[in-house]
Amino acid sequence: MDEYIFDKVHEVDLKKTMETSYIDYAMSVIAARALPDVRDGLKPVQRRILYAMIELNNGPDKPHRKCARIVGDTMGKFHPHGDSSIYEALVKLAQDFSTRYPLIDGHGNFGSVDGDGAAAMRYTEARLSKISMEMLSDINKDTVDFIPNFDETEKEPT
């Protein structure tokens, strides 16, 4: 039995394998998460937040909702990577000094241009801005592709 196991062992150069593996991983992160998509200018987490808000019927004509609720829905349905990264992306989408046209209408302390951080998500509220509704108006009319989410219980725009 031992001889059979050793026959399957392949010697590799550890340094070369680590370099290749790291570069492959880094490129996948850059391509899939870090760079905005050329089609809409959004990163995946931003697109998921906006789509979750549409599903919550959280438009500009509706009352603001707690950011904790928006973050929870986004994380539970589309982005299981932790609430802090989702909330940070939501805050950026609401800051008029971070984006030319804020896609989220924030209510509460969303930070300042001086570097002050936003209040905790339990204290802030948000809804979609009018411009985001224009951008997302035809999302359910086969204008974008939808893929299964991480656990294949929902569909999300890609």
N, C-alpha and C positions, 0 to 999 in steps of 0.2 A: 504494500500500500504506500509506504514512504517513497519508494522509487517513482511511483506514478505521479505523486505530487510534485516532486522535484523536476520531472520532465516538463511540467507546465510553467515553471518559473522562467521568466525572461529577464535578462539583465538589461538595464537601461541606465543612461547617464542621468543622474538625479538633477544636476544643474540644468541641463537642457530641457528635461521634462518639466521642471518647475517654471522655467522661463516661458516655454510654450503654453503651458496651462494658464499661467497668469495673464499672458497677453490675450489669449482666447477669451478668458473671463472678463478682462477689462474692456475689450472691444464689444462684447455682448452687453455689458452694462451701459457703455456709452451709446451704443446703437439703440438699445431697448428702453432705457430709462432716463439717461442724463441729457440727451439732446432733444429739443422739441421736434415734432414731426413737421416736415415741410408742407404738408397739406393744410394744416390748421394752426400751426405754431404752438401746439400744446404738447406737454409731456404726458405720458400715460396717467400719472396720478391726477393731473389737472383735468384731463378728459373724464376720468372716472368720477371726480368730485362733481363736475357739471352734470354728468349723466345721472348721478344719484340724486342731485337736486331736482332735475326734471322729473324723475320718478316720484319724488316727494311732492310734486306739484308746488314747488317753492319759487314761483315766478315773481316778477316785480310788482304784480297786482295783489299779491298775497302778503300776509304778515311775515315778519322776520321769524326764523326758527333758530333755536339754540344750535350753535356750531357743534356742540357735543353730539347732537342727534344726527347732523349731517355727516360728521366724521364717523360715527358708529355705523350708519347705513353704508357709507363708502367702504369702510373696512370689512364689514360683514358680507357684503355682496361682491365687491370688486377688487379690493386692494388689501390683502391680509399681511401688511408689512409693518404694522404699528401705527398707533394714533398720532404720534408726534409728527411724523413725516407728512401725514395727510393734513393735519391742522396747519403746519407751516406752509404748505402749498396753498391751502384755502386762504390763509392770511395774505399771502403775496397777491393772490387774485383779487383781493379786496382793497389793496393799498393803491391809492392814486399816484403815489410817488414811486411805485415799483413797476407799474404798467401804464401805458398811455391811456388805455380804455379799460378800467376795471370790469371784469366779468362778473364779479360778485359785489353786491351792495351790502357792506358790512355795517353793523350797528353795535357800537361799543368801542373799546380800546383795541385798535388793530395795529398799534405801534406808531412810531414816528420816523421821520426822515433822519432824525438825530441818532437813531439806533436803539431807541427804547423798544422793548419787546411788546408783543401783544399780550393782552390779558389772557388768562386761562380760558379754554374753550367753553367752560361752564358759565362764564360771564358774558360771552359775546354771542351775537346773533347775526344771521345772514340770510340773504335771498339772492336769486339771480338778478343781474342788472338787465336793463332793457336791451342793451347791445348784445348780451349773451343770448337772449331769446331770439334775436335776429340771426345770430350765428348758428343756433341750434334748431331753428324753426322746422327744417325738413329732415331732421335726424331719423325719424321713423318712416321715411318715404324712400327707402333703399338708396339713399345718397352716400352712405358709408357702409362698409362691411361690418358685420357683427360676428364675434367669436364667443365661444363658451368661456365663462369666467373660470377662476382657479379650481373650483370644485364642480364645475359643469351643471350648476343649478340655475344659472342666469345667463343671459347674453349681454355682452358689452360692446360698445363701438370700438373699433380699432383704427 
